């Protein structure tokens, strides 16, 4: 019998136009009147943050915006945001954006009141305590960061991905409004959608999974595989945008009390070294890691194929696994996801460094099949050569 725990303290508010209720929701939480709003330049330029800021200010909140973020947030950016938080005496942090904004907001909520650097907390030199309240308003259907306990930050000096992780870092409130995802570029819809799918797959299969995570992951996988192609084809399709945001949420709840695994370890290495968008990096490695894992863990991967409707219930496991690998490759190709060799800056001579960064990732031990440096090198080479 399995011993496990599952915990999520985040209040979730989901619905079309729900972001317009943010001022009232914040007032009900009685957090104070000074808000640091964290977003990214693309979301600001798309005009998404302006009405949110205006509504908060009209409701009596003092709002300071921080939007100096990269697509893979850096420790230096988090420190700048933390300084702004302290200077303005902020009471809470509101993130409006995708994973980079939400992860940065969590880091600021930790560093702003307490000081130190992300590395201090990762290495245990400082305790996770006195963390400011975080409210997340996602604008992409992908990361699930609005309900998770972690934040992934790039260490600028080394290009390593640092994972801040603690139960007290979970957002207090998540406000999910599918309307905010309508204007997301198609390439971002594709990449973040596959990111969510990987969360569900790895949360379902990883060594530290549990029955609750698997139930959420199964629903997330089924939802995302069905809805993502339609959301990609028609960005203003309300029902599919709703389904994708819900699928991303379920995937976040899936891995948030379990873990991710080798796909993410490689993707985070790639993003740290080349600043590759996280969802693209996940999509690039997904079929090759699935193939590696399925060589030893056949039953669970055949089950994945049936959950995502690549295989029927009556097909034998070997055929179901083949349909899973082929189905994922076709699925990502139709979404315009590039191959590894097509990504800017990627060079085979960097593969040993990427493999080493992947091995150092805290989620490597969670992969369903043991994976080491040579295994990561093998996966990198197969992905680069597009060889199955």
C-alpha positions in Angstrom: 0.0 0.0 0.0 1.2 3.5 -0.9 1.8 6.2 1.6 1.2 9.7 0.2 0.0 13.2 0.8 -1.8 15.7 -1.3 -2.2 19.4 -0.4 -3.4 22.5 -2.2 -4.4 25.6 -0.3 -5.1 27.8 -3.3 -8.6 29.3 -3.7 -9.6 28.8 -7.3 -12.0 31.2 -9.2 -12.7 30.1 -12.7 -15.0 31.6 -15.4 -15.4 33.9 -18.4 -14.7 37.5 -17.3 -13.7 36.4 -13.8 -10.7 38.7 -13.8 -13.0 41.7 -13.6 -13.9 40.5 -10.1 -10.3 40.8 -8.9 -10.7 44.0 -6.8 -13.6 42.5 -4.9 -11.8 39.2 -4.4 -8.7 41.0 -3.1 -10.8 43.1 -0.7 -12.4 39.9 0.7 -8.9 38.6 1.5 -8.1 41.7 3.6 -4.4 41.7 2.5 -3.7 45.4 2.6 -3.8 48.2 0.0 -0.4 48.1 -1.5 0.0 45.8 -4.5 3.1 44.9 -6.6 1.7 43.8 -9.9 4.1 41.5 -11.8 3.7 41.0 -15.5 5.9 40.7 -18.6 6.4 43.1 -21.5 4.3 41.0 -24.0 1.3 41.0 -21.7 1.7 44.7 -21.0 1.9 45.5 -24.8 -1.1 43.3 -25.5 -3.1 45.7 -23.2 -4.1 43.0 -20.7 -2.6 44.6 -17.6 -3.9 48.1 -18.1 -7.6 47.3 -17.2 -6.5 45.2 -14.3 -4.4 48.0 -12.9 -7.2 50.5 -13.5 -9.8 48.4 -11.7 -7.5 47.9 -8.7 -6.7 51.6 -8.4 -10.4 52.5 -8.8 -11.1 50.2 -5.9 -8.5 52.0 -3.7 -5.4 49.9 -4.1 -2.0 51.4 -4.6 -0.4 49.5 -7.6 3.2 49.5 -8.6 4.0 47.4 -11.7 7.1 45.3 -12.3 7.5 44.0 -15.8 11.3 43.6 -16.4 11.1 39.9 -17.0 12.6 37.4 -19.4 10.7 34.4 -20.9 12.9 32.3 -18.6 13.0 34.5 -15.4 16.4 35.2 -14.0 17.6 35.6 -10.4 18.7 39.1 -11.1 15.2 40.1 -12.2 13.7 38.5 -9.1 16.1 40.5 -6.9 15.1 43.8 -8.7 11.5 43.0 -8.1 12.1 42.2 -4.5 13.8 45.5 -4.0 10.8 47.3 -5.5 8.5 45.3 -3.2 10.5 46.4 -0.2 10.8 50.1 -1.3 7.0 50.4 -1.8 6.0 48.5 1.3 3.9 46.1 -0.7 1.4 43.9 1.1 0.9 41.4 -1.7 2.1 40.3 -5.1 -0.4 40.0 -8.0 0.9 38.1 -11.1 -0.8 38.8 -14.4 0.8 36.7 -17.2 2.2 33.3 -18.0 4.6 31.1 -16.1 7.5 33.6 -16.1 5.4 36.3 -14.4 3.9 33.8 -11.9 7.2 32.2 -11.0 8.8 35.6 -10.6 6.0 36.8 -8.4 6.5 33.8 -6.1 10.2 34.5 -5.9 9.6 38.2 -5.2 7.1 37.3 -2.5 9.8 35.2 -0.8 12.8 37.5 -1.3 11.0 40.9 -0.8 10.1 40.4 2.9 13.1 38.1 3.7 16.1 39.1 1.6 18.7 36.8 0.3 19.0 35.2 -3.2 17.2 32.3 -4.8 20.3 30.1 -4.3 20.2 30.8 -0.5 16.8 29.1 -0.3 17.6 26.3 -2.7 20.7 25.4 -0.7 19.0 25.7 2.7 20.9 28.7 4.0 17.6 30.6 4.5 14.2 29.2 5.6 11.0 29.6 3.7 9.0 31.8 6.0 7.2 35.2 6.1 6.2 34.9 2.4 3.9 37.6 1.1 0.6 36.6 -0.3 0.6 35.8 -4.0 -2.4 36.1 -6.3 -2.1 34.7 -9.8 -4.1 35.7 -12.9 -2.8 33.4 -15.7 -2.9 34.7 -19.3 -1.7 31.4 -20.9 -3.0 27.8 -20.6 0.2 26.1 -19.8 2.3 26.3 -16.6 -0.3 25.6 -13.9 1.9 27.8 -11.7 -1.2 29.4 -10.3 -1.7 26.3 -8.1 1.8 25.0 -7.5 4.3 25.3 -4.7 7.3 26.0 -7.0 9.1 28.6 -9.0 11.8 27.9 -11.6 14.4 30.6 -11.8 17.6 30.8 -14.0 20.8 31.5 -12.2 22.4 34.1 -14.5 26.0 33.3 -13.7 25.8 29.6 -14.4 22.6 29.1 -16.5 21.4 26.6 -14.0 17.7 26.3 -13.3 17.0 26.8 -9.6 13.7 25.5 -8.2 12.3 27.3 -5.2 9.8 24.9 -3.7 7.8 25.0 -0.5 4.1 24.6 0.5 4.0 28.2 1.7 4.8 29.4 -1.8 1.5 28.3 -3.2 -0.6 31.2 -4.4 -3.4 32.3 -2.0 -5.8 32.9 -4.9 -5.9 31.9 -8.6 -8.3 33.8 -10.9 -8.7 32.0 -14.2 -10.4 34.0 -17.0 -10.3 32.2 -20.4 -10.9 35.6 -22.1 -7.4 36.7 -21.1 -6.0 33.9 -23.3 -7.8 34.9 -26.5 -5.0 37.2 -27.8 -2.1 34.8 -27.1 -0.1 34.2 -30.2 -0.6 30.8 -31.9 3.0 29.8 -31.2 2.5 30.5 -27.5 -0.8 28.7 -27.4 0.9 25.6 -28.9 4.0 25.7 -26.7 2.2 26.4 -23.4 -0.4 23.8 -24.2 2.2 21.1 -24.7 3.9 22.3 -21.5 0.6 21.5 -19.7 0.4 18.2 -21.3 3.9 17.3 -20.1 2.9 18.3 -16.6 0.0 15.9 -16.7 2.1 13.1 -18.2 5.0 13.4 -15.8 2.9 14.1 -12.8 1.0 10.9 -13.7 4.0 8.7 -14.3 6.7 10.0 -12.0 8.0 7.9 -9.0 6.4 10.2 -6.5 2.9 10.2 -8.0 -0.2 9.4 -6.1 -3.8 8.4 -6.9 -5.1 12.0 -6.6 -2.4 13.3 -8.9 -3.1 10.5 -11.4 -6.9 11.2 -11.4 -6.2 14.9 -12.1 -3.5 14.0 -14.7 -5.7 11.6 -16.6 -8.5 14.2 -16.9 -5.9 16.9 -17.9 -4.4 14.7 -20.7 -7.7 13.8 -22.1 -8.8 17.5 -22.1 -5.7 19.0 -23.6 -5.2 16.5 -26.4 -8.8 17.2 -27.4 -8.9 21.0 -27.0 -5.4 22.2 -28.0 -5.7 21.7 -31.7 -9.0 23.6 -31.8 -7.7 26.4 -29.6 -4.6 26.6 -31.9 -6.8 26.8 -35.0 -9.3 29.4 -33.6 -7.9 31.5 -30.8 -11.3 33.1 -30.1 -13.1 29.8 -29.6 -14.4 30.3 -26.1 -15.2 26.7 -25.1 -11.8 25.4 -26.2 -10.0 28.3 -24.5 -12.0 27.5 -21.4 -11.1 23.8 -21.7 -7.4 24.5 -22.2 -7.2 26.8 -19.1 -9.0 24.1 -17.1 -6.7 21.4 -18.5 -3.7 23.5 -17.6 -5.1 24.0 -14.1 -5.7 20.2 -13.6 -2.2 19.5 -14.9 -0.8 21.9 -12.3 -2.8 20.3 -9.6 -1.5 16.9 -10.9 2.2 17.6 -10.7 2.0 20.2 -7.9 1.9 17.5 -5.2 3.9 15.0 -7.2 6.8 16.1 -9.5 7.9 16.4 -13.1 10.7 14.2 -14.5 13.2 13.8 -17.3 11.4 15.9 -20.0 11.4 18.9 -17.7 15.0 18.2 -16.7 16.2 18.4 -20.3 13.9 21.3 -21.1 15.1 23.4 -18.2 18.7 22.7 -19.2 18.0 23.8 -22.7 16.1 26.9 -21.5 18.9 27.8 -19.1 21.6 27.6 -21.8 19.8 29.0 -24.8 16.8 30.8 -23.3 14.5 28.5 -25.3 10.8 29.0 -24.4 10.0 26.4 -21.8 7.0 24.9 -23.6 8.9 24.5 -26.9 11.7 22.7 -25.1 9.3 20.3 -23.4 7.6 19.6 -26.7 10.9 18.9 -28.4 12.0 16.2 -25.9 8.6 14.6 -25.1 8.4 11.8 -27.7 12.1 10.8 -27.1 11.7 10.6 -23.3 8.5 8.7 -23.6 10.2 6.2 -25.9 13.1 5.8 -23.4 10.8 5.3 -20.5 8.4 3.0 -22.3 11.3 0.6 -23.1 11.1 -0.6 -19.4 7.8 0.8 -18.2 5.4 -0.6 -20.8 2.1 -0.9 -18.9 1.8 2.7 -17.7 2.8 4.0 -21.2 0.2 1.9 -22.9 -2.3 3.3 -20.4 -1.2 6.8 -21.3 -1.9 6.0 -25.0 -5.4 4.9 -24.2 -6.1 7.9 -21.9 -5.2 10.3 -24.7 -7.2 8.2 -27.3 -4.2 7.4 -29.4 -5.0 3.7 -28.9 -8.2 1.8 -28.2 -8.8 -0.2 -25.0 -8.6 -3.4 -27.0 -5.2 -2.9 -28.6 -2.2 -4.8 -27.0 0.3 -2.8 -25.0 3.1 -2.9 -27.7 0.8 -1.4 -30.3 -0.6 1.1 -27.9 3.0 2.3 -27.0 3.8 2.7 -30.7 0.6 4.7 -31.2 1.5 6.9 -28.3 5.0 7.8 -29.7 3.6 8.4 -33.2 0.6 10.2 -31.9 2.7 12.7 -29.8 5.0 13.3 -32.7 2.1 14.0 -35.1 0.3 16.1 -32.4 3.3 18.4 -31.9 4.1 18.7 -35.6 0.6 19.9 -36.4 1.1 22.6 -33.7 4.2 23.9 -35.5 6.6 22.8 -32.8 10.2 22.9 -34.3 12.7 20.1 -34.0 15.7 20.3 -31.7 18.2 21.0 -34.5 16.0 23.9 -35.7 16.2 25.8 -32.4 18.4 28.9 -32.3 21.9 28.3 -30.9 21.6 24.5 -30.3 24.9 22.8 -31.0 25.8 19.1 -30.5 29.1 20.1 -28.8 26.9 21.5 -26.0 25.2 18.2 -25.3 27.6 17.1 -22.5 26.9 20.4 -20.7 23.1 20.0 -21.2 23.2 16.4 -20.0 25.1 17.5 -16.9 22.6 20.2 -16.2 19.8 17.7 -16.6 21.4 15.3 -14.2 21.8 18.1 -11.6 18.1 18.8 -11.8 16.3 17.9 -8.6 13.5 16.1 -10.6 15.9 13.6 -12.3 15.3 11.0 -9.5 11.6 11.3 -10.0 11.7 9.9 -13.5 9.8 6.6 -13.8 12.9 4.9 -15.3 16.4 5.6 -13.8 18.2 8.1 -16.0 21.8 9.3 -15.9 24.2 11.5 -17.8 24.8 8.9 -20.6 21.1 8.3 -21.0 20.4 12.1 -21.3 23.2 12.3 -23.9 21.5 9.5 -25.9 18.1 11.2 -25.7 19.7 14.5 -26.8 21.4 12.9 -29.8 18.2 11.0 -30.9 16.2 14.2 -30.6 18.7 16.2 -32.6 18.9 13.5 -35.3 15.1 13.1 -35.1 15.7 9.3 -34.8 13.2 7.1 -33.1 
